[in-house]
Amino acid sequence: MRRHEFQPGRLIAGLALLVAGVLYLLDSGGEADVPWFVVVPIALGGLSLASLVGMVTYAVRRDQRDRITESRDR
């Protein structure tokens, strides 16, 4: 398998949705009484944070790529 670059935005999105899913599972199984207004902000906040981290990661990698290209052109 080829190695791929680390994408922290996808990690955050996955963790946030995993937490929301576990909370929903615990609520549906009767183990915990979790109101909907706790699970929805966790999912939406996690996805928002993941998109922000993804944009920052893209900008940093693009800047690094441009600097490498610029140094080769000289």
C-alpha positions as CSV (number, residue, x, y, z in Angstrom):
1,M,0.0,0.0,0.0
2,R,1.3,3.4,-0.9
3,R,1.9,5.9,1.9
4,H,-0.4,8.9,1.9
5,E,-0.1,12.3,3.4
6,F,-1.6,12.8,6.9
7,Q,-4.9,14.7,6.7
8,P,-5.8,16.0,10.2
9,G,-9.2,17.4,9.0
10,R,-10.4,14.0,8.2
11,L,-9.2,12.7,11.5
12,I,-11.1,15.3,13.4
13,A,-14.3,14.7,11.4
14,G,-14.0,11.0,12.0
15,L,-13.5,11.4,15.7
16,A,-16.4,13.9,16.1
17,L,-18.8,11.7,14.2
18,L,-17.6,8.6,16.1
19,V,-18.3,10.4,19.4
20,A,-21.8,11.5,18.2
21,G,-22.5,7.9,17.0
22,V,-21.4,6.4,20.3
23,L,-23.6,8.9,22.3
24,Y,-26.5,8.0,20.0
25,L,-25.9,4.3,20.5
26,L,-25.7,4.7,24.3
27,D,-28.9,6.7,24.2
28,S,-30.8,4.2,22.0
29,G,-29.6,1.3,24.2
30,G,-30.9,3.0,27.3
31,E,-27.5,3.3,28.9
32,A,-27.5,7.1,28.9
33,D,-30.1,9.8,28.5
34,V,-28.4,12.1,26.0
35,P,-30.6,14.9,24.6
36,W,-30.5,15.8,20.9
37,F,-29.1,19.2,21.6
38,V,-25.9,17.7,22.8
39,V,-25.3,15.3,19.9
40,V,-26.1,17.7,17.1
41,P,-23.6,20.4,18.1
42,I,-20.9,17.8,18.6
43,A,-21.4,16.6,15.1
44,L,-21.8,20.0,13.5
45,G,-19.0,21.5,15.6
46,G,-16.7,18.7,14.7
47,L,-17.4,19.0,11.0
48,S,-16.9,22.8,11.2
49,L,-13.6,22.4,13.0
50,A,-12.5,19.7,10.5
51,S,-13.2,22.0,7.6
52,L,-11.2,24.8,9.2
53,V,-8.3,22.5,9.9
54,G,-8.5,21.1,6.3
55,M,-8.3,24.6,4.8
56,V,-5.4,25.6,7.0
57,T,-3.6,22.3,6.2
58,Y,-4.2,23.0,2.5
59,A,-2.9,26.5,2.7
60,V,0.3,25.5,4.5
61,R,1.0,22.7,2.1
62,R,0.4,24.9,-0.9
63,D,2.7,27.6,0.5
64,Q,5.4,24.9,1.1
65,R,4.9,23.6,-2.5
66,D,5.2,27.1,-3.9
67,R,8.4,27.9,-2.0
68,I,10.0,24.7,-3.3
69,T,8.9,25.5,-6.8
70,E,10.2,29.0,-6.5
71,S,13.6,27.9,-5.2
72,R,14.0,25.5,-8.1
73,D,13.3,28.2,-10.6
74,R,16.2,30.4,-9.4
